[in-house]
């Protein structure tokens, strides 16, 4: 059942823009008999399809708001009652729709500006939009309450006693991930594997980055010039070790950004597409099926939200084959069911081969993943505003005019509407005070930006109850 809105409104609010209001109908006299006639058989004491019961509904009460939104959509779209069941007449249908619409109007009129805070998903997405970084900022925030299974209900999204402290920390991490006039931190690693040829990845890393504190546990990774480095193909359940380990700041207050150009290769016909798994700081952050066309994938994490062991954060890149398959000329590696002649059945079906004889990925009956280029910034601060916004502010300089421009852009985006100079004034005064206290241009703006994030217009949505 779809939950859509003709104006992008919440599901209860969408009732305002559907149907022509008719005279209000009394629920007990006009609506309940229709529910009994057309709905109770499937949503009553005997059966509760979709876990709904209309025999216990007492009208348009607050706990039933989501229910009536669903009823309106299903009835208006002709999805309910089912086609093989008795159908209400057009007059009866309009009577129900008009009653739901009028109840929604009455509810919103009684409380037109109910607020709810952004839930974890929305808060993280808003910070990603503001910073231009794909960081999961929700990690540092407690789980949301739910009402009737939804995580967007006003009643379930009130601030907890410790929520302000959590948001202070998360908003700090967000603004610490951006910069304005400051240069790069120069803690970066760039490798174009297509320019290299080696058979020992560990030795390659030691020769080039040992002094920077970068190391690897991965040994036998083959790199071919003009192609890239091959990740070893694994089967589900097999273990792997770190692809790279990079030094983390002592206080772990840093962002790590990872950009990979990658593709799959299939040395033989009929091989499945491999799955690419990305694990950073002890947590899997993505898995994606890869084809032969190169893709550029970008990831970012905050080190405070990640596992840092012995002063390093580890990146693990793994190739998995999750689909049983067969290759002509190779027997099945799983010998537990010799009677099975085709893929399927119990156990993993995969071609058996001798890695000592078939040494290179080009000879082996398995798909592989090739990394062409790798860029890692392990103390990353992104230039702001993000290039994707295509905002032309001219050449930034250390002056009040540029600071005002940047603050205006941040507030407009954070508050999800144009802001006035009067609304910006108190935040700009904070920026000026910080500058008088010897904070740099970037430091003062980051602190000011954080204060904007702690305000109600960013953290809260105006929402019909």
Secondary structure, 3 states (H helix, E strand, C coil): CCCCCCCCCCCCHHHHHCCCCCCCCCHHHHHHHHHHHHCCCCECCCCEHHHCCCCCCCCCCHHHHHHHHHHHHHHHCCCCCCCCCCCCCHHHHHHHHHHHHHHHHHHHHHCCCCEEECCHHHHHHHHHHHHCCCCCHHHHCCCCCCECCECCCHHHCCCCCCHHHHHHHHHHHHHCCEECCCCCCCCEEEEEHHHCCECCHHHHHHHHHHHHCCECCCCCCCEECCCEEEECEEECCCCCCCCEEEECCCCCCCEEEEEEEEEEECCCCCCCCCEEEEEECCEEEEEEECCCCCEEEEEEEEHHHCCCECCEEEEEEEEEECCCCCCCCCCECCCCCCCCCCCCCCCCCCECCCCCCCCCCCCCCCCEEEEEEEEEEEEECEECCCHHHCCCCCCCCCCHHHHHHHHHHHHHHHHCCCCCHHHHHHHHHHHHHHHHCCCCHHHHHHHHHHHHHCCHHHHEEECCC
